[in-house]
Amino acid sequence: MQPAPTRSVAPVATRSAGIDALRVVGVVAVVFAHIWAGGLTHAAIYSWHVPVFFVLSGYLWREGRTLGDEVRRRARSLLVPYALWLVVVTAAWAAFTAVVGTMQLPDPTALLLGGARIGGQYAAFWFVTALFVAAIAMRALSAIAVWVPPVVGALVLAVAYVQPEWVRWVPWSAGVALAALVFVSAGDGLRRIRDRVAAPLPIGAALVVGGLALTISGIVPPVDMKAADFGAPIVSVVVSAAISCGLILVFEGVQDRFPTGLARSATRLAGLAMPVILFHAFFIAAGHVLGAPGIVIFAFALGVPIATGLLLLRTRWGRHFL
């Protein structure tokens, strides 16, 4: 009798309430961090609130796609909403600044190049193009060998530690995207061993608590991916990846305890991530112009994009924004 073959890659579920809930937490953390960016927020949130999405990309990686298929899928799910929300935010900002008497039009060149060149009302747009480039690079490089993406990511990280501006100013944050391959690869690695993790909740909690203890205490500086600031060489990236992997294990470890209503709400809200990511900074920038309190800005920056997304769900063409 031949021994049964072992599986090195965990099967991909059609939908995971735990992963959806983690997406929602991550998006809320992004909005929170853009409003209250300093002090404890920087230490406690910056090391995972963006890296976790790149780690999730690796964790949910689907093998077998061609590069062309990857480009088409990612363009549809990332670049189309990016372009549509770029138009919406630009028009909304022009209208808002005209009303308040400080008419401002963006630099067309900066909009075209994207990435770190656009901020303010476009503060999170860099993330979408970086995620696109990271996914395409992962597909192309992993076709060579599984070790190629993390090696390329490590090499770009080395450049970022020496000359961060060389990585930061690459159009569409493509330089940051290549460095982020270490996070995508970390998620892919977790995916490959996930079926052998028998106690995801305690292991995940240990990774999260241990990682946060290091960043909050100041022992390990957090990362700021948009600025191509990856903290202390090697250790900050390792801690960020550990926290992100730990969060995945924690949320998967508790998802069976979710009430049905909570699971459905998490899935529904996760589907509205794109409007929140790309529209929330408009309300933050507008709130700062108006001098609104932080809690009011937070309510509008989170609530209005969610409401907008729910309305878009009711339209035939709204899916293009989502």
C-alpha positions in Angstrom: 0.0 0.0 0.0 1.3 3.4 -0.9 1.3 6.1 1.7 -1.3 8.8 1.3 0.2 12.0 -0.3 0.7 14.9 2.0 -0.6 18.3 1.3 1.7 21.3 1.5 -0.9 23.8 0.5 -4.0 24.4 2.5 -7.2 24.5 0.4 -8.6 27.9 -0.3 -12.1 28.4 1.2 -14.8 30.0 -0.9 -15.3 32.6 1.8 -13.9 33.0 5.3 -15.8 35.1 7.8 -12.6 35.4 9.8 -10.6 36.8 6.9 -13.4 39.2 6.0 -13.5 40.4 9.6 -9.7 40.9 9.5 -10.1 42.9 6.3 -12.7 45.1 8.1 -10.4 45.6 11.1 -7.5 46.5 8.8 -9.5 49.1 6.9 -10.8 50.7 10.1 -7.2 50.8 11.4 -6.1 52.6 8.2 -8.7 55.3 8.7 -7.9 55.6 12.4 -4.2 55.9 11.7 -4.7 58.6 9.1 -6.6 60.7 11.7 -4.6 60.0 14.8 -1.2 59.3 13.3 1.3 59.9 16.1 2.3 58.5 19.4 0.8 55.2 20.4 -1.1 54.9 17.2 2.1 54.9 15.2 3.7 52.3 17.4 0.7 50.0 17.7 -0.9 50.1 14.3 1.6 51.0 11.6 3.5 47.8 11.8 0.5 45.8 10.6 -2.4 47.9 9.3 -1.0 48.0 5.7 1.4 44.9 5.7 -1.5 42.7 6.7 -3.1 43.2 3.3 0.0 42.2 1.5 0.4 39.1 3.7 -3.3 38.3 3.0 -2.6 38.5 -0.7 0.0 35.8 -0.3 -2.2 33.7 2.1 -5.1 33.7 -0.4 -2.8 33.1 -3.3 -4.1 30.9 -6.1 -1.7 28.8 -7.9 -2.0 27.9 -11.6 -3.0 31.3 -13.0 -1.1 32.6 -16.0 0.6 36.0 -15.9 -1.9 37.3 -18.4 -4.8 36.1 -16.3 -3.4 37.7 -13.2 -3.0 41.0 -15.0 -6.6 40.9 -16.2 -8.0 40.0 -12.8 -6.0 42.5 -10.9 -6.7 45.3 -13.4 -10.4 44.6 -13.0 -10.4 44.4 -9.2 -7.8 47.1 -8.5 -7.0 49.5 -11.4 -10.6 50.0 -12.5 -11.8 51.1 -9.1 -8.6 53.1 -8.7 -9.3 55.1 -11.9 -13.0 55.6 -11.1 -12.3 56.8 -7.5 -9.5 59.1 -8.8 -12.1 60.9 -10.9 -14.6 61.0 -8.1 -12.2 62.3 -5.4 -10.7 64.9 -7.8 -14.1 66.2 -8.7 -15.3 66.2 -5.1 -12.1 68.0 -3.9 -12.4 70.7 -6.7 -16.0 71.3 -5.7 -15.3 71.4 -2.0 -12.3 73.8 -2.3 -14.4 76.0 -4.6 -17.1 76.2 -2.0 -14.7 77.1 0.8 -13.0 79.6 -1.4 -9.6 77.9 -1.7 -10.0 76.3 -5.2 -7.3 73.7 -5.6 -6.6 71.5 -8.7 -4.2 68.6 -8.5 -1.0 68.4 -10.5 -1.8 66.2 -13.5 1.7 64.8 -13.6 1.5 63.8 -9.9 -1.8 62.1 -10.5 -0.4 60.2 -13.4 2.7 59.0 -11.5 0.7 58.3 -8.3 2.3 56.6 -5.3 4.1 58.9 -2.9 3.6 61.9 -5.2 -0.1 62.2 -4.2 -1.3 62.7 -0.6 -4.0 64.6 1.2 -7.3 63.5 -0.3 -5.4 60.8 -2.2 -3.5 59.6 0.8 -4.3 55.8 0.3 -4.3 55.6 -3.4 -0.7 54.4 -3.4 -1.8 51.2 -1.7 -4.0 50.0 -4.6 -1.3 50.4 -7.3 1.3 48.9 -5.0 -0.9 45.9 -4.4 -1.4 45.5 -8.1 2.3 45.6 -8.9 3.1 43.3 -6.0 0.6 40.7 -7.3 1.9 40.9 -10.8 5.5 40.6 -9.7 4.6 37.7 -7.4 3.0 35.9 -10.3 5.8 36.5 -12.7 8.7 35.8 -10.3 7.1 32.7 -8.6 6.9 31.2 -12.1 10.7 31.0 -12.0 11.0 29.5 -8.5 9.2 29.9 -5.2 12.2 31.5 -3.6 12.6 34.3 -6.2 9.9 36.7 -4.9 11.3 36.9 -1.3 14.8 37.3 -2.6 13.8 40.1 -4.9 11.8 41.7 -2.1 14.8 41.4 0.3 17.1 43.1 -2.3 14.7 46.0 -2.8 14.4 46.2 1.0 18.2 46.5 1.2 18.0 49.5 -1.2 15.2 51.1 0.9 17.3 50.9 4.0 20.2 52.7 2.3 18.4 55.0 -0.1 14.7 55.0 0.7 13.9 57.8 -1.8 15.0 55.5 -4.6 12.2 53.1 -3.6 9.7 55.7 -2.4 9.5 57.8 -5.6 9.1 55.0 -8.1 5.8 55.7 -9.9 2.7 53.9 -8.6 4.7 52.9 -5.5 6.1 50.1 -7.6 9.3 50.2 -5.6 7.5 49.7 -2.3 5.5 47.0 -4.0 8.6 45.0 -4.9 9.9 45.4 -1.3 6.4 44.2 -0.1 7.1 40.9 -1.8 8.6 39.8 1.5 5.1 40.2 3.1 3.3 38.5 0.2 5.8 35.7 0.5 5.3 35.5 4.2 1.6 35.0 3.6 2.3 32.4 1.0 4.5 30.6 3.4 1.8 30.6 6.0 -0.7 29.2 3.4 1.7 26.3 2.7 1.9 25.2 6.3 -1.5 26.3 7.5 -3.0 22.8 7.6 -0.2 21.8 10.0 -1.0 24.6 12.5 -3.2 22.7 15.0 -3.7 25.5 17.5 -4.2 28.7 15.4 -5.7 30.9 18.1 -3.0 30.6 20.8 -0.2 30.6 18.3 -1.6 33.6 16.5 -2.3 35.4 19.8 1.3 34.9 20.9 2.6 36.3 17.6 0.3 39.4 17.8 0.9 40.1 21.5 4.7 39.5 21.2 5.0 41.7 18.1 2.9 44.5 19.5 4.9 44.4 22.8 8.1 45.0 20.8 6.7 47.9 18.8 4.7 49.6 21.5 7.7 49.4 23.9 9.9 51.1 21.3 12.3 48.1 21.1 11.4 47.6 17.4 10.4 50.6 15.3 7.3 50.2 13.2 7.2 50.4 9.4 5.7 53.1 7.2 5.4 51.5 3.8 4.3 54.5 1.8 7.4 56.4 2.9 9.5 53.3 2.1 10.4 53.3 5.8 10.9 49.7 6.9 12.1 50.4 10.4 15.1 48.6 11.7 16.8 46.3 9.2 15.3 42.8 9.1 13.8 42.9 12.6 11.0 45.4 11.9 9.8 43.5 8.8 10.0 40.2 10.6 7.9 41.6 13.4 5.4 43.1 11.0 5.0 39.8 9.1 4.7 38.0 12.4 1.9 40.3 13.7 0.1 40.0 10.3 0.3 36.2 10.2 -0.7 36.1 13.9 -3.8 38.1 13.1 -4.8 35.7 10.3 -4.5 32.8 12.7 -6.4 34.6 15.5 -9.3 35.6 13.2 -9.5 32.1 11.7 -9.3 30.6 15.1 -12.4 32.5 16.3 -14.5 32.6 13.2 -16.4 29.5 14.1 -17.7 31.4 17.2 -19.1 34.2 15.1 -22.9 34.5 15.2 -24.4 34.2 11.8 -25.3 37.9 11.7 -21.8 38.9 12.5 -20.3 36.7 9.9 -22.7 38.1 7.2 -21.9 41.7 8.3 -18.2 41.1 8.1 -18.5 39.7 4.6 -20.7 42.5 3.5 -18.5 45.2 5.0 -15.3 43.6 3.6 -16.9 44.0 0.1 -17.0 47.7 0.7 -13.3 48.0 1.5 -12.4 49.8 -1.8 -14.7 52.9 -1.2 -13.4 53.3 2.3 -9.7 53.0 1.3 -10.0 55.4 -1.6 -12.6 57.8 -0.4 -11.9 58.2 3.3 -8.9 60.6 2.9 -11.2 63.1 1.2 -13.2 63.5 4.4 -10.0 63.7 6.5 -8.6 66.5 4.3 -11.9 68.3 4.2 -12.3 68.0 8.0 -8.9 69.5 8.6 -9.8 72.4 6.3 -13.0 73.0 8.3 -11.3 72.4 11.7 -13.6 69.6 12.6 -12.9 67.4 15.7 -11.1 64.1 15.1 -14.0 62.0 16.2 -16.3 63.8 13.7 -13.8 63.3 10.9 -13.5 59.6 11.8 -17.3 59.2 11.7 -17.6 60.8 8.2 -14.4 59.2 6.9 -15.7 55.8 7.7 -19.5 56.2 7.5 -19.9 58.1 4.2 -17.7 55.7 2.1 -19.6 52.7 3.6 -23.0 54.3 2.8 -21.7 55.2 -0.7 -20.6 51.6 -1.2 -24.0 50.2 0.0 -25.7 52.5 -2.6 -23.3 51.4 -5.3 -24.2 47.8 -4.6 -27.8 48.6 -5.7 -26.7 49.8 -9.1 -25.8 47.8 -12.2 -22.4 49.6 -12.6 -21.6 50.0 -9.0 -19.5 46.8 -8.9 -16.8 48.6 -10.9 -16.3 50.9 -8.0 -16.0 48.0 -5.5 
